[in-house]
């Protein structure tokens, strides 16, 4: 139910498979605290091999944040051979 509220179902549908093993990619979020301020991290990781984008602040403070769409674009980026 929480996934539907946050629109993550649509986000997960846009993720390409893992570039290393072909596994299913998942968009994962977590909350954290930095002193008195809270923030939300988002990252894409493979459910099979565990590789991922690393965490990006997607809802934070001081206007320093990356959108979910940008994190998806980072994961989906592939280099042509």
Secondary structure, 3 states (H helix, E strand, C coil): CHHHHHCHHHHHHCCCCCCCCCCCEEEEEEEEEECCEEEEEEEEEECCCCCECCCEEEECCCCCCCCHHHHHHHHHCCCCC
